[in-house]
């Protein structure tokens, strides 16, 4: 549901995007949309970045059209951490390969070697509710924590696939210090402006917002009306 408002201060939200939902408010396809979440988003709310329909976890929504450029096009790249459940046991040499860089296929048919990133084998995150994508209990699998600053299309899934593992579940856990925490699937949390930019480690936000710089219009399908 969307509430139409006049001129109001910018608002900032995080959601725990559930699987089988696209990161859009409008689509010509028969898919679950952000507007189906049980929350009254203000007019002009849009997603910052995207998670593919099957991926879960932290997604930023805001009425501030400058956040995307501040976050993704700044001079200092911002870290994003993903929890990844993959089939079978991941050996140490594969973890090292993922850390140092692995060629992935990109648009046009070529290959791109990913930048070095942080990869660790972790216990299953206790705060995550079980999902059928994990398969039956007892089936060999591994949970990885992958922290990177790049954002190539389907990068994490492609990295895992090139390492000969199948990505069964992908959850974005954090962007810098902005964390998913215990927010349940489909849950929405509003965050104050000062805290929002502090957690994202964006220091110049006040000057940028007050200026005409770094304005990025979100695509129509990403906006709430």
C-alpha positions as CSV (number, residue, x, y, z in Angstrom):
1,X,0.0,0.0,0.0
2,X,1.3,3.5,-0.9
3,X,0.5,6.7,1.0
4,X,0.7,9.8,-1.2
5,X,2.4,12.7,0.6
6,X,3.4,16.2,-0.3
7,X,6.9,17.7,0.4
8,X,8.3,15.8,3.3
9,X,11.9,14.9,4.6
10,X,13.5,11.9,3.0
11,X,12.8,8.6,4.5
12,X,15.0,5.5,4.7
13,X,14.0,1.8,5.1
14,X,15.6,-1.6,5.1
15,X,13.7,-4.7,4.3
16,X,14.4,-8.4,4.5
17,X,13.4,-9.3,0.9
18,X,12.0,-12.8,0.8
19,X,12.7,-15.2,-2.0
20,X,10.4,-15.2,-5.0
21,X,10.0,-11.4,-4.9
22,X,11.5,-8.9,-7.4
23,X,13.1,-5.7,-6.2
24,X,10.5,-3.5,-8.0
25,X,7.2,-1.9,-7.3
26,X,5.9,-2.3,-10.9
27,X,6.3,-5.1,-13.4
28,X,4.6,-6.2,-16.6
29,X,5.2,-9.8,-15.4
30,X,3.2,-11.9,-13.0
31,X,5.6,-11.6,-10.1
32,X,5.5,-10.7,-6.4
33,X,6.4,-7.0,-6.0
34,X,7.7,-4.8,-3.1
35,X,4.3,-3.1,-2.8
36,X,2.9,-6.4,-1.5
37,X,4.9,-6.1,1.7
38,X,2.7,-5.2,4.7
39,X,3.9,-1.6,5.0
40,X,2.6,1.8,3.8
41,X,5.6,3.2,1.9
42,X,5.5,6.9,1.0
43,X,5.2,8.1,-2.5
44,X,8.5,8.0,-4.4
45,X,10.0,5.2,-2.4
46,X,12.4,3.2,-4.6
47,X,14.9,0.3,-4.2
48,X,18.6,1.1,-4.0
49,X,20.3,-1.6,-6.0
50,X,18.7,-4.9,-6.5
51,X,18.6,-8.5,-5.4
52,X,17.5,-11.0,-8.0
53,X,14.1,-12.6,-7.4
54,X,15.5,-15.7,-5.7
55,X,18.0,-13.9,-3.5
56,X,17.0,-12.7,0.0
57,X,18.0,-10.3,2.7
58,X,19.0,-6.7,3.1
59,X,17.5,-4.3,0.6
60,X,17.5,-0.5,1.0
61,X,14.4,1.5,0.1
62,X,14.3,5.3,0.3
63,X,12.6,8.4,-1.1
64,X,16.1,10.0,-1.6
65,X,17.1,9.8,-5.2
66,X,20.8,10.5,-4.5
67,X,21.5,7.5,-2.4
68,X,22.3,5.1,-5.2
69,X,25.1,7.2,-6.5
70,X,26.4,8.0,-3.0
71,X,26.6,4.3,-2.2
72,X,27.7,2.7,-5.5
73,X,29.5,5.4,-7.5
74,X,31.5,7.1,-4.7
75,X,35.4,7.1,-4.7
76,X,35.5,4.6,-1.9
77,X,33.7,1.3,-2.6
78,X,31.4,0.0,0.0
79,X,31.5,-3.5,1.3
80,X,28.6,-5.9,1.0
81,X,28.4,-9.2,2.9
82,X,26.4,-12.2,1.7
83,X,25.7,-15.5,3.4
84,X,25.8,-18.3,0.7
85,X,24.6,-21.9,1.1
86,X,26.2,-24.1,-1.5
87,X,26.0,-27.8,-2.3
88,X,28.7,-30.2,-1.0
89,X,31.7,-29.4,1.2
90,X,33.8,-26.5,0.0
91,X,37.6,-27.4,0.4
92,X,40.2,-24.8,1.6
93,X,41.7,-24.5,-1.9
94,X,38.3,-23.4,-3.3
95,X,37.9,-20.9,-0.5
96,X,41.3,-19.5,-1.4
97,X,40.4,-19.4,-5.1
98,X,37.3,-17.4,-4.4
99,X,39.3,-15.0,-2.2
100,X,42.0,-14.2,-4.7
101,X,39.8,-13.8,-7.8
102,X,38.0,-16.2,-10.1
103,X,37.0,-15.6,-13.8
104,X,33.3,-15.3,-14.3
105,X,31.3,-14.9,-17.5
106,X,30.0,-11.5,-18.2
107,X,27.7,-9.9,-20.7
108,X,29.0,-10.3,-24.3
109,X,30.4,-13.7,-23.6
110,X,33.8,-12.7,-22.2
111,X,35.3,-13.4,-18.8
112,X,36.1,-11.0,-16.0
113,X,38.4,-12.0,-13.0
114,X,36.8,-10.8,-9.8
115,X,38.8,-8.7,-7.4
116,X,40.1,-10.1,-4.2
117,X,37.5,-10.4,-1.5
118,X,36.9,-11.9,1.9
119,X,35.5,-15.5,2.0
120,X,35.1,-17.6,5.1
121,X,33.4,-20.9,5.9
122,X,30.8,-20.2,8.6
123,X,28.2,-22.1,10.6
124,X,24.7,-21.8,9.4
125,X,23.4,-18.3,10.6
126,X,21.2,-19.1,13.5
127,X,18.9,-16.1,12.8
128,X,17.9,-17.4,9.4
129,X,14.6,-19.4,9.3
130,X,15.0,-22.6,7.4
131,X,14.1,-22.5,3.7
132,X,13.4,-25.4,1.4
133,X,16.2,-24.3,-1.0
134,X,18.6,-25.6,1.6
135,X,17.5,-29.2,0.9
136,X,17.0,-32.0,3.3
137,X,18.8,-32.1,6.7
138,X,21.9,-34.2,6.5
139,X,22.7,-33.5,2.9
140,X,26.4,-32.2,2.6
141,X,26.5,-28.5,2.2
142,X,28.6,-25.5,3.2
143,X,27.7,-21.9,4.4
144,X,30.1,-19.2,3.2
145,X,30.4,-15.6,4.2
146,X,31.5,-13.5,1.1
147,X,32.3,-9.8,1.5
148,X,33.0,-7.9,-1.7
149,X,33.0,-4.3,-3.0
150,X,32.1,-5.2,-6.6
151,X,28.7,-5.7,-8.0
152,X,28.8,-7.5,-11.3
153,X,25.5,-9.0,-12.5
154,X,24.9,-12.2,-10.4
155,X,28.5,-12.0,-9.3
156,X,28.2,-14.2,-6.2
157,X,26.2,-16.9,-7.9
158,X,28.7,-16.9,-10.9
159,X,31.7,-17.1,-8.6
160,X,30.3,-20.1,-6.8
161,X,29.3,-21.8,-10.1
162,X,32.8,-21.3,-11.6
163,X,34.2,-22.9,-8.4
164,X,32.0,-26.0,-9.3
165,X,29.4,-25.5,-6.6
166,X,25.7,-24.8,-6.8
167,X,24.4,-21.8,-5.0
168,X,21.4,-23.0,-3.1
169,X,20.6,-20.0,-1.0
170,X,21.9,-16.4,-1.1
171,X,21.2,-13.9,1.6
172,X,22.6,-10.3,1.7
173,X,23.5,-9.8,5.4
174,X,24.9,-6.3,5.4
175,X,26.1,-3.2,3.5
176,X,29.0,-1.7,5.5
177,X,27.6,-1.5,9.1
178,X,24.0,-1.5,8.0
179,X,22.9,-5.0,9.0
180,X,19.9,-7.3,8.3
181,X,20.0,-8.4,12.0
182,X,16.9,-10.3,13.2
183,X,14.5,-8.6,10.7
184,X,12.1,-11.4,9.6
185,X,11.5,-12.2,6.0
186,X,9.2,-9.5,4.6
187,X,9.9,-7.3,7.5
188,X,10.5,-3.5,7.2
189,X,12.5,-1.2,9.5
190,X,12.7,2.5,9.1
191,X,16.0,4.2,10.0
192,X,16.7,7.8,10.8
193,X,18.7,9.8,8.3
194,X,21.7,10.4,10.5
195,X,22.0,6.8,11.5
196,X,21.4,5.6,7.9
197,X,24.4,7.4,6.5
198,X,26.6,6.7,9.6
199,X,26.0,3.0,9.2
200,X,26.8,3.2,5.5
201,X,30.0,5.2,6.2
202,X,29.0,8.0,3.9
203,X,30.4,11.2,5.3
204,X,29.6,13.8,2.7
205,X,25.9,13.1,2.4
206,X,24.7,16.4,3.8
207,X,26.6,18.5,1.3
208,X,25.6,16.2,-1.6
209,X,21.9,16.2,-0.6
210,X,21.8,20.0,-0.3
211,X,23.5,20.4,-3.7
212,X,22.4,19.5,-7.2
213,X,25.2,16.8,-7.5
214,X,24.8,13.1,-7.8
215,X,21.2,13.0,-8.7
216,X,20.0,9.7,-10.1
217,X,16.4,9.1,-11.1
218,X,15.3,5.6,-10.3
219,X,13.6,3.7,-13.0
220,X,9.9,3.8,-13.1
221,X,9.4,0.1,-12.1
222,X,11.5,0.7,-8.9
223,X,9.3,3.5,-7.6
224,X,6.3,3.4,-5.3
225,X,3.4,5.6,-6.4
